[in-house]
């Protein structure tokens, strides 16, 4: 969701040296056109990196994270103009203009990517609005690696239709039921037996991927699990070379927007207007129940737990995937 901001920033400041500071586990998915990428592990920059960056005397800084720590880092680095969202008691660490929605992390009811772009308002010409930037940059892509690189590394077949399946997420209330996913895979494979299914996810998604893998062990359905094995850049490449991806509300669903690959996804506890993947090539299942969005990590309903996702029929999911495979 930050890539439209990165692209707009690069174009607004074409002569500037731009440094991106971020967590190491996402650094290999960095945008193009940045002067340097500073990855770090844990919660703080190593002292050597901090001292070197402090000596660069940054003129402008942006933090897209709502955390106190990110604003505190810009302040400690001595960044002259510091832009971000005034939440978590960090307004004093930012310079004007601050986000007018003082009690909300982002601008509720509009897409997160647009909220990021609003941070650039002080640097836009009079004839430009953040909404213009959103339309101009929402389709920005990231060049993938050659498929041969990951194909040889993980022993994948060269030919056939590839479908990436991402069954995990950071919250239980975002996960399409594994049993439903298994049923959808069976329906797809019945119509398109040459399809190769590739399971992707982080280590926290291992349980879902293992359940799916175990179900298809010994079957004729071509399925391989790479859960917890790939870097984000490799996951991006696998998605880029797939026909379609099935993904929960997760980071991997958003990576699909950087590839142009068709996406079948689901909205559970969240508000799709704010955080749905930017790609226009998506089928988004959202039952829009009275209890949605609840923003709870665990479904609070006792009568019909996770009704917002269990009510999405596997055959509808399979049909959406098959449409993209034709």
Phi, psi and omega in degrees: 000344180273348186297323174300322177297315180301314182294318179295318180301316180298321182282327180288327180240067187295334182262358186275151171272122185246129179248134178250124179248127182198171180297144185299326186289345176250358188295331182284354175258029185288149177288163180274156174090013178260143182296314178209150178246125181248098177272147175215152178258159180074209186254349185226151173294142171302148185302321181297316178295318180300312182294322179294316180292324179298328179286351181277348177052063182298137178278318185225143176221147177232137169238124178269346177280144178273008185284151175296321185299322182291320177291323179296323178296315178299319180295316180294329179285350179078025178297130188290312179244121187240120184244141178180196181258130185279079177223172178053040175061027184251008180303326182290343180271351182255152174261167182296152357273146178264160178296126184289342179274076191300328186261008180235141181297310178240182182277093186307137176091352173243161186296144181304321180298323178291322177299319176300315183295333178296339177293344181269359184309317182298346185247010179268149174288163186299335183269008182243141175239156176304326178298326177295318179297320181300315179291327182286326190244001184293340181258018180299141182241162176241125182298131182272164172286162174299140181298329182303327181300309181279333179298313180290321181298320186251007175065040181273155178285151181285317190256175177097165178280133180251131175236121176271135179238124182240091190273000183256178175188178183276349182221144180299329182282007175247359189262119172296134185306136182300321179299322177295319180297316178300315179298318179297318178299317179298319180293320179294314182295328179296321180277327182230078187295342180278357184293135174255125180259130180240118179273128178236152177168174176270179181298331180290348179262008187300321183299315179296315181293322179294321179297316179293315180299316181297323181297322185262004179299127180083356179273172179279349180289131184275104183221133177228138179256124175246022182301129178075005184254332187265154167282169177296325180293322176292321176298319177301317180295316180296320177293320181298327182264008175265158177284322184204152175238140172252120186213143172288179174293097188203173177298324180294327175297320180290328177299328177304327180295338180272001184241332186088000177291142178297145184231135169244119187219176189224147174245120180252264187279349187264183177250112188297331180299336183265322193227012179290149179305144187287337184305140175276346180270060182226149167249113183252115177272120180215110183283345177049055179288165180298332181274359182259145352276143182260338181060021179261138180291329175243136181300127181277352184283135177260333182286316179221080182304132176057037182300332182294340180245322179295336180281356178272113187290136178302326181293329176291321177295314179299320179297320179294322178292314181298326177299320180283342180273349182281000000 
